[in-house]
């Protein structure tokens, strides 16, 4: 079983500012309490092919995860795919950004979750928890961007 969660929020910053903040994956711990550490493992600025490695704590378990940027269209769209092997992975996730006006941006964030092996039994719980937290997650992104 695979499924998706998503949320949308308006951020009081220009689309260029929001994109720049989100393009730096090392900002993830500023809005995602489950991300304990995030490091870019490839050289150069973020682009298609850039890889980020993270240490994540979910349901009391700590896992290492790797994500590759699969689409990067400034200042409108970022996509990633998880390349690590875990019980539950995100084969696709992303940000869609749209300027509301010069100083406000509508952000849509989403992740698709998929279970592997025993993770097929866990993915429903992970999706349920992610869907419950989706709006709060989007608002944590908003707060982090507006504080930067």
FENGINOR-V991171 format. One record per residue. N is the residue number from 1. PHI is phi as a letter, one per 20 degrees, with the letter a starting at -180 (* if undefined). Layout:
n:N phi:PHI
n:N phi:PHI
This chain:
n:1 phi:*
n:2 phi:c
n:3 phi:a
n:4 phi:c
n:5 phi:c
n:6 phi:b
n:7 phi:b
n:8 phi:c
n:9 phi:b
n:10 phi:d
n:11 phi:d
n:12 phi:e
n:13 phi:b
n:14 phi:f
n:15 phi:f
n:16 phi:f
n:17 phi:f
n:18 phi:f
n:19 phi:f
n:20 phi:g
n:21 phi:f
n:22 phi:f
n:23 phi:f
n:24 phi:e
n:25 phi:g
n:26 phi:f
n:27 phi:e
n:28 phi:g
n:29 phi:f
n:30 phi:f
n:31 phi:c
n:32 phi:d
n:33 phi:f
n:34 phi:f
n:35 phi:e
n:36 phi:e
n:37 phi:b
n:38 phi:b
n:39 phi:c
n:40 phi:f
n:41 phi:d
n:42 phi:d
n:43 phi:e
n:44 phi:n
n:45 phi:f
n:46 phi:g
n:47 phi:b
n:48 phi:g
n:49 phi:o
n:50 phi:f
n:51 phi:d
n:52 phi:d
n:53 phi:d
n:54 phi:c
n:55 phi:d
n:56 phi:c
n:57 phi:d
n:58 phi:c
n:59 phi:l
n:60 phi:n
n:61 phi:d
n:62 phi:d
n:63 phi:c
n:64 phi:e
n:65 phi:c
n:66 phi:c
n:67 phi:c
n:68 phi:d
n:69 phi:f
n:70 phi:d
n:71 phi:b
n:72 phi:b
n:73 phi:c
n:74 phi:f
n:75 phi:d
n:76 phi:d
n:77 phi:b
n:78 phi:c
n:79 phi:c
n:80 phi:b
n:81 phi:c
n:82 phi:f
n:83 phi:d
n:84 phi:f
n:85 phi:d
n:86 phi:c
n:87 phi:f
n:88 phi:c
n:89 phi:c
n:90 phi:d
n:91 phi:f
n:92 phi:b
n:93 phi:b
n:94 phi:r
n:95 phi:c
n:96 phi:d
n:97 phi:d
n:98 phi:b
n:99 phi:f
n:100 phi:e
n:101 phi:b
n:102 phi:f
n:103 phi:d
n:104 phi:c
n:105 phi:c
n:106 phi:e
n:107 phi:d
n:108 phi:d
n:109 phi:d
n:110 phi:b
n:111 phi:b
n:112 phi:e
n:113 phi:d
n:114 phi:c
n:115 phi:e
n:116 phi:c
n:117 phi:l
n:118 phi:f
n:119 phi:f
n:120 phi:f
n:121 phi:e
n:122 phi:e
n:123 phi:f
n:124 phi:f
n:125 phi:f
n:126 phi:f
n:127 phi:f
n:128 phi:g
n:129 phi:f
n:130 phi:f
n:131 phi:f
n:132 phi:f
n:133 phi:e
n:134 phi:g
n:135 phi:f
n:136 phi:f
n:137 phi:f
n:138 phi:f
n:139 phi:f
n:140 phi:f
n:141 phi:f
n:142 phi:g
n:143 phi:f
n:144 phi:f
n:145 phi:f
n:146 phi:f
n:147 phi:e
n:148 phi:e
